[in-house]
Amino acid sequence: MLTKIKRFISAEKNLSFTVPMIAIFLGFSFGVIIMLITGINPLDFFLALFEQVTGINISKIGTSKTVFNPRHIGELFVYSMPIILTGLSVAFAFRTGLFNIGAEGQLIMGSFGAIFIGVVFDLPMIIHLPLAVVTGVLFGAAWGFVPGFLKAKFNVHEVVVTILMNYIALYTANYLLKALPESDNARTVNVSETASLASQFFSELTNSSRFHWGFILVIIAVFIFWLIIDKTTFGFELRAAGFNKHASKYAGMKVDRNIMLSMVIAGAFAGLAGVIIAIGTFDYGRVLVAAEGYGFDGIAVALVGGTTAIGSVLAGLLFGALKASQTLIQLRGIPKDISNIIIASIVLFIAMQNGIKRFLIRFREREEE
């Protein structure tokens, strides 16, 4: 059995799975070391994480208290959904040879687009809700078009442009939100019920959690990502244009168009994340003091998930669990920063993936000698 495990983790074709698993293991191990050094019992942390993921409080088993609370599961998905989508946004850009640091700004603009439609217009739900969703997606796509256009036409690096546009998005959205009818310096009025993704059914099913219909949009987005990148000629051309512009142009591909479309699609995924937060989780627009970090979480999700659709989903659920469990962690007397330390450590180790790969390859070569 041990020999089979060694062969699996050292096999070249399994490195895309093995390296993230090792990074996650090392990240949690580092978190455990920090907890032990600071006098915290790691078991309490993992019990809190288990309760968040399953809704089961093991300490209450055998007592008259309620053991299962579905609210934790509902909140897990609430935290995970936007992170999965920003992960898809960053992963899509990565797969096409681009580095989208602007998912945060694209998310903010997508959120504003959905809120604008939800607050200003009064329409039947069959029109209002799809219009709010599509508008938010288009706002995110438009915010992604700018760095894509500058990259394609003037070879301006997308990292610089997307970082700057995050700040532009934050302050622009804040200004426009305050200008909406009946808004104040903190928030807008609630969007119309006909433009809301909120679900009374799911709320009651999960003990008053904020879980909503947005999960269907996430599933659709994951399918679209997989379909475009892995199953279409269009996806192949996008990847080719990103990784070798000159060879793609020589082959007759429309390189400039493909670079712009790559960033537009990446922006659309992030814009959808903003839609889900705005008209699903909160149902009103929020004037933010600073960015909330969904876009940067998306970078971590994309890296850990190997820039694949299913990988981004699994990594998003993991990061969502770590974030959602922070309240339960604090109730056990553990600082919530432990979760952030583990997340940061996982990102650090995944950034060292080339070194991990070299170690695994050398490990395999020694085994073969």
GUMIBA-650452 format. One record per residue (C-alpha): residue number from 1; residue in three letters; z, x, y. Coordinates in steps of 0.001 Angstrom, whole numbers. Layout:
// residues N
R_NUM_ala_Z_X_Y .
...
// end
This chain:
// residues 369
R_1_met_0_0_0 .
R_2_leu_938_2772_2446 .
R_3_thr_-2337_4550_1709 .
R_4_lys_-4311_1384_2458 .
R_5_ile_-2511_952_5779 .
R_6_lys_-3262_4559_6718 .
R_7_arg_-6923_4091_5873 .
R_8_phe_-7087_884_7902 .
R_9_ile_-5523_2231_11092 .
R_10_ser_-7629_5379_10985 .
R_11_ala_-10981_3739_10193 .
R_12_glu_-13471_4006_13077 .
R_13_lys_-14558_370_12840 .
R_14_asn_-10955_-847_13130 .
R_15_leu_-10039_1189_16230 .
R_16_ser_-10843_-1695_18598 .
R_17_phe_-8099_-3673_16854 .
R_18_thr_-5732_-844_15994 .
R_19_val_-5453_763_19439 .
R_20_pro_-4281_-2409_21259 .
R_21_met_-1803_-3101_18459 .
R_22_ile_-383_403_18789 .
R_23_ala_-214_21_22588 .
R_24_ile_1688_-3267_22228 .
R_25_phe_4049_-1733_19683 .
R_26_leu_4715_1268_21910 .
R_27_gly_5219_-968_24934 .
R_28_phe_7840_-3058_23168 .
R_29_ser_9430_77_21737 .
R_30_phe_9773_1541_25220 .
R_31_gly_11342_-1726_26381 .
R_32_val_13823_-1569_23506 .
R_33_ile_14764_1987_24453 .
R_34_ile_15391_910_28054 .
R_35_met_17558_-1969_26858 .
R_36_leu_19598_273_24574 .
R_37_ile_20126_2852_27333 .
R_38_thr_21316_165_29756 .
R_39_gly_23638_-1484_27229 .
R_40_ile_21522_-4567_26531 .
R_41_asn_21204_-5937_23022 .
R_42_pro_17445_-6052_22246 .
R_43_leu_18081_-8845_19749 .
R_44_asp_18969_-11190_22622 .
R_45_phe_15670_-10401_24290 .
R_46_phe_13623_-11086_21161 .
R_47_leu_15560_-14300_20462 .
R_48_ala_14679_-15498_23976 .
R_49_leu_11037_-14576_23433 .
R_50_phe_11027_-16351_20057 .
R_51_glu_12523_-19469_21639 .
R_52_gln_9856_-19466_24347 .
R_53_val_7031_-19203_21838 .
R_54_thr_8338_-21653_19223 .
R_55_gly_10737_-23840_21210 .
R_56_ile_13428_-23163_18605 .
R_57_asn_16871_-21945_19674 .
R_58_ile_18190_-20171_16586 .
R_59_ser_21746_-20004_17968 .
R_60_lys_21953_-23815_17902 .
R_61_ile_20980_-24182_14261 .
R_62_gly_23825_-25790_12341 .
R_63_thr_25366_-27342_15476 .
R_64_ser_25081_-30812_16953 .
R_65_lys_23012_-29461_19858 .
R_66_thr_19243_-29871_20100 .
R_67_val_17534_-27000_18285 .
R_68_phe_13921_-27628_19294 .
R_69_asn_12739_-27974_22888 .
R_70_pro_8950_-28452_23227 .
R_71_arg_9154_-27795_26974 .
R_72_his_9178_-24056_26288 .
R_73_ile_5864_-24288_24439 .
R_74_gly_4326_-26340_27229 .
R_75_glu_5400_-23821_29865 .
R_76_leu_4091_-20985_27703 .
R_77_phe_592_-22443_27962 .
R_78_val_1033_-23171_31681 .
R_79_tyr_1730_-19481_32304 .
R_80_ser_-941_-18281_29881 .
R_81_met_-3956_-20354_30936 .
R_82_pro_-4694_-18740_34325 .
R_83_ile_-3982_-15273_32917 .
R_84_ile_-6469_-15879_30104 .
R_85_leu_-9106_-16924_32631 .
R_86_thr_-8583_-13951_34937 .
R_87_gly_-8672_-11811_31785 .
R_88_leu_-12064_-13324_30945 .
R_89_ser_-13198_-12614_34510 .
R_90_val_-12287_-8937_34353 .
R_91_ala_-13519_-8612_30756 .
R_92_phe_-16909_-10109_31625 .
R_93_ala_-17381_-7582_34419 .
R_94_phe_-16239_-4753_32126 .
R_95_arg_-18716_-5757_29443 .
R_96_thr_-21514_-5587_32008 .
R_97_gly_-20476_-2185_33308 .
R_98_leu_-18666_-3422_36429 .
R_99_phe_-15022_-3260_37474 .
R_100_asn_-13823_-6530_38983 .
R_101_ile_-10569_-5892_40843 .
R_102_gly_-11188_-9045_42869 .
R_103_ala_-10125_-11720_40378 .
R_104_glu_-7063_-12396_42546 .
R_105_gly_-9163_-13213_45610 .
R_106_gln_-11656_-15211_43568 .
R_107_leu_-8766_-17192_42100 .
R_108_ile_-7343_-17895_45570 .
R_109_met_-10681_-19157_46851 .
R_110_gly_-11208_-21255_43732 .
R_111_ser_-7789_-22771_44298 .
R_112_phe_-8657_-23603_47911 .
R_113_gly_-11978_-25182_46927 .
R_114_ala_-10296_-27530_44460 .
R_115_ile_-7513_-28403_46916 .
R_116_phe_-10003_-29126_49701 .
R_117_ile_-11868_-31647_47552 .
R_118_gly_-8641_-33121_46195 .
R_119_val_-7015_-33649_49595 .
R_120_val_-9912_-34542_51891 .
R_121_phe_-11973_-36886_49713 .
R_122_asp_-11099_-40222_48107 .
R_123_leu_-13411_-40863_45197 .
R_124_pro_-13343_-42413_41697 .
R_125_met_-11859_-40037_39119 .
R_126_ile_-15119_-39778_37185 .
R_127_ile_-16618_-38131_40295 .
R_128_his_-13569_-36710_42064 .
R_129_leu_-12075_-34568_39299 .
R_130_pro_-15343_-32926_38158 .
R_131_leu_-16254_-32329_41806 .
R_132_ala_-12920_-30596_42469 .
R_133_val_-13313_-28411_39379 .
R_134_val_-16933_-27481_40096 .
R_135_thr_-16188_-26767_43768 .
R_136_gly_-13349_-24418_42837 .
R_137_val_-15551_-22619_40311 .
R_138_leu_-18335_-22280_42900 .
R_139_phe_-15928_-20918_45515 .
R_140_gly_-14789_-18257_43042 .
R_141_ala_-18395_-17506_42097 .
R_142_ala_-19377_-17169_45757 .
R_143_trp_-16497_-14736_46318 .
R_144_gly_-17790_-12705_43387 .
R_145_phe_-21356_-12789_44705 .
R_146_val_-20511_-10680_47778 .
R_147_pro_-19471_-7483_45927 .
R_148_gly_-22270_-8091_43428 .
R_149_phe_-24838_-8294_46243 .
R_150_leu_-23500_-5175_47964 .
R_151_lys_-23487_-3307_44657 .
R_152_ala_-27044_-4329_43774 .
R_153_lys_-28650_-3862_47179 .
R_154_phe_-26686_-1020_48770 .
R_155_asn_-24862_571_45816 .
R_156_val_-21492_-105_47469 .
R_157_his_-18813_347_44814 .
R_158_glu_-17469_-3010_43663 .
R_159_val_-13894_-1713_43335 .
R_160_val_-13590_-1052_47062 .
R_161_val_-15202_-4336_48069 .
R_162_thr_-13226_-6514_45656 .
R_163_ile_-9889_-4983_46662 .
R_164_leu_-10582_-5644_50332 .
R_165_met_-11819_-9164_49622 .
R_166_asn_-8529_-10019_47914 .
R_167_tyr_-6776_-9723_51276 .
R_168_ile_-9540_-11576_53082 .
R_169_ala_-9253_-14418_50553 .
R_170_leu_-5467_-14624_50896 .
R_171_tyr_-5398_-14930_54681 .
R_172_thr_-8541_-17052_54910 .
R_173_ala_-7228_-19552_52371 .
R_174_asn_-3826_-19682_54084 .
R_175_tyr_-5462_-20427_57442 .
R_176_leu_-7727_-23124_56018 .
R_177_leu_-4953_-24755_53995 .
R_178_lys_-2826_-25158_57138 .
R_179_ala_-5789_-26859_58802 .
R_180_leu_-6034_-29577_56155 .
R_181_pro_-4689_-33058_57057 .
R_182_glu_-865_-33377_56988 .
R_183_ser_-361_-29763_55870 .
R_184_asp_2515_-27602_57100 .
R_185_asn_3210_-23884_57023 .
R_186_ala_4228_-23943_53355 .
R_187_arg_1977_-26401_51525 .
R_188_thr_-521_-29231_51680 .
R_189_val_42_-32816_50667 .
R_190_asn_-489_-33624_47007 .
R_191_val_-4082_-33987_45887 .
R_192_ser_-5294_-37449_44995 .
R_193_glu_-4426_-38577_41471 .
R_194_thr_-8150_-38930_40851 .
R_195_ala_-8577_-35164_41387 .
R_196_ser_-5597_-34026_39324 .
R_197_leu_-5514_-32353_35910 .
R_198_ala_-1874_-33357_35451 .
R_199_ser_-1088_-35363_32335 .
R_200_gln_1817_-37762_31928 .
R_201_phe_1130_-37813_28191 .
R_202_phe_1435_-34045_27763 .
R_203_ser_4430_-33938_30080 .
R_204_glu_6308_-36471_27950 .
R_205_leu_5146_-34793_24743 .
R_206_thr_6547_-31441_25893 .
R_207_asn_9797_-32677_27423 .
R_208_ser_8672_-32762_31085 .
R_209_ser_6780_-29462_31094 .
R_210_arg_3809_-28937_33418 .
R_211_phe_1289_-28705_30580 .
R_212_his_-1950_-30433_31600 .
R_213_trp_-5589_-31102_30756 .
R_214_gly_-6663_-27707_32035 .
R_215_phe_-6402_-26287_28514 .
R_216_ile_-9720_-27985_27700 .
R_217_leu_-11380_-26077_30546 .
R_218_val_-9911_-22830_29200 .
R_219_ile_-11358_-23509_25747 .
R_220_ile_-14767_-24231_27286 .
R_221_ala_-14579_-21027_29355 .
R_222_val_-13740_-18917_26284 .
R_223_phe_-16685_-20431_24412 .
R_224_ile_-19058_-19800_27340 .
R_225_phe_-17900_-16172_27590 .
R_226_trp_-18504_-15601_23878 .
R_227_leu_-21858_-17395_23959 .
R_228_ile_-23242_-15476_26940 .
R_229_ile_-22002_-12010_26048 .
R_230_asp_-22464_-11986_22282 .
R_231_lys_-25186_-14516_21478 .
R_232_thr_-27823_-14548_24213 .
R_233_thr_-30620_-12308_25453 .
R_234_phe_-29354_-12994_28952 .
R_235_gly_-25992_-11466_28015 .
R_236_phe_-27713_-8410_26584 .
R_237_glu_-29648_-7935_29825 .
R_238_leu_-26442_-8256_31849 .
R_239_arg_-24785_-5547_29759 .
R_240_ala_-27830_-3326_29944 .
R_241_ala_-28138_-3624_33735 .
R_242_gly_-24500_-2690_34185 .
R_243_phe_-24456_323_31908 .
R_244_asn_-27843_1877_32642 .
R_245_lys_-29531_546_35738 .
R_246_his_-32551_2843_35619 .
R_247_ala_-33325_2326_31928 .
R_248_ser_-33026_-1445_32368 .
R_249_lys_-35400_-1403_35325 .
R_250_tyr_-37856_722_33335 .
R_251_ala_-37700_-1878_30543 .
R_252_gly_-38744_-4581_33005 .
R_253_met_-35362_-6229_33515 .
R_254_lys_-34377_-7674_36891 .
R_255_val_-31517_-5267_37446 .
R_256_asp_-30379_-6292_40930 .
R_257_arg_-30334_-9947_39946 .
R_258_asn_-28344_-9214_36786 .
R_259_ile_-25696_-7188_38633 .
R_260_met_-25196_-10041_41091 .
R_261_leu_-25086_-12623_38324 .
R_262_ser_-22482_-10586_36434 .
R_263_met_-20113_-10676_39399 .
R_264_val_-20918_-14332_40103 .
R_265_ile_-19985_-15341_36548 .
R_266_ala_-16861_-13169_36634 .
R_267_gly_-15909_-14841_39916 .
R_268_ala_-16501_-18270_38380 .
R_269_phe_-13987_-17575_35592 .
R_270_ala_-11374_-16477_38146 .
R_271_gly_-12200_-19460_40359 .
R_272_leu_-11507_-21750_37394 .
R_273_ala_-8103_-20098_37030 .
R_274_gly_-7406_-21070_40634 .
R_275_val_-8490_-24638_39920 .
R_276_ile_-6092_-24895_36990 .
R_277_ile_-3178_-23633_39084 .
R_278_ala_-3983_-25781_42124 .
R_279_ile_-4769_-29203_40652 .
R_280_gly_-3089_-28743_37288 .
R_281_thr_149_-26810_37563 .
R_282_phe_1133_-27749_41136 .
R_283_asp_-1189_-30528_42399 .
R_284_tyr_-965_-29211_45955 .
R_285_gly_-2127_-26199_47898 .
R_286_arg_375_-23440_48593 .
R_287_val_405_-21126_51598 .
R_288_leu_1167_-17800_49931 .
R_289_val_3072_-14964_51535 .
R_290_ala_1456_-12500_49138 .
R_291_ala_-833_-12517_46128 .
R_292_glu_890_-13618_42923 .
R_293_gly_-702_-10997_40683 .
R_294_tyr_-2802_-13182_38381 .
R_295_gly_-5840_-10995_38978 .
R_296_phe_-4014_-7794_38159 .
R_297_asp_-2524_-9437_35056 .
R_298_gly_-6116_-10242_34152 .
R_299_ile_-6977_-6538_34187 .
R_300_ala_-4199_-5877_31690 .
R_301_val_-5266_-8831_29528 .
R_302_ala_-8881_-7641_29473 .
R_303_leu_-7877_-4110_28486 .
R_304_val_-5421_-5183_25791 .
R_305_gly_-7866_-7794_24517 .
R_306_gly_-10630_-5233_24116 .
R_307_thr_-12792_-7129_26682 .
R_308_thr_-13566_-9791_24072 .
R_309_ala_-13124_-13555_24305 .
R_310_ile_-10619_-13981_21478 .
R_311_gly_-8856_-10756_22433 .
R_312_ser_-8358_-12033_25988 .
R_313_val_-6901_-15276_24632 .
R_314_leu_-4396_-13474_22396 .
R_315_ala_-3447_-10953_25085 .
R_316_gly_-3111_-13778_27625 .
R_317_leu_-758_-15648_25320 .
R_318_leu_1324_-12496_24832 .
R_319_phe_1609_-11806_28551 .
R_320_gly_2176_-15495_29233 .
R_321_ala_5051_-15510_26750 .
R_322_leu_6642_-12482_28396 .
R_323_lys_6383_-14104_31831 .
R_324_ala_7408_-17608_30779 .
R_325_ser_10457_-16332_28882 .
R_326_gln_11983_-14659_31934 .
R_327_thr_14238_-17662_32640 .
R_328_leu_15543_-17694_29066 .
R_329_ile_16001_-13932_29214 .
R_330_gln_18104_-14226_32368 .
R_331_leu_20238_-16960_30775 .
R_332_arg_21191_-14372_28159 .
R_333_gly_22284_-11946_30857 .
R_334_ile_19193_-9759_30638 .
R_335_pro_17309_-8826_33835 .
R_336_lys_13852_-10417_33899 .
R_337_asp_12470_-7027_34912 .
R_338_ile_12603_-6043_31240 .
R_339_ser_9564_-8256_30655 .
R_340_asn_7702_-6577_33496 .
R_341_ile_8641_-3149_32134 .
R_342_ile_7193_-4068_28734 .
R_343_ile_4004_-5444_30306 .
R_344_ala_3575_-2316_32431 .
R_345_ser_4247_-93_29423 .
R_346_ile_1624_-1877_27341 .
R_347_val_-910_-1397_30134 .
R_348_leu_51_2276_30400 .
R_349_phe_-447_2866_26687 .
R_350_ile_-3714_919_26584 .
R_351_ala_-4922_3143_29437 .
R_352_met_-4211_6072_27108 .
R_353_gln_-6474_4596_24427 .
R_354_asn_-8759_7628_24269 .
R_355_gly_-5783_9813_23386 .
R_356_ile_-4619_7293_20790 .
R_357_lys_-8106_7201_19279 .
R_358_arg_-8225_10991_19057 .
R_359_phe_-4838_10996_17342 .
R_360_leu_-5987_8389_14801 .
R_361_ile_-9214_10263_14112 .
R_362_arg_-7330_13535_13556 .
R_363_phe_-4855_11645_11384 .
R_364_arg_-7739_10397_9259 .
R_365_glu_-9321_13849_9008 .
R_366_arg_-6059_15374_7816 .
R_367_glu_-5690_12663_5209 .
R_368_glu_-9167_13412_3929 .
R_369_glu_-8510_17164_3600 .
// end
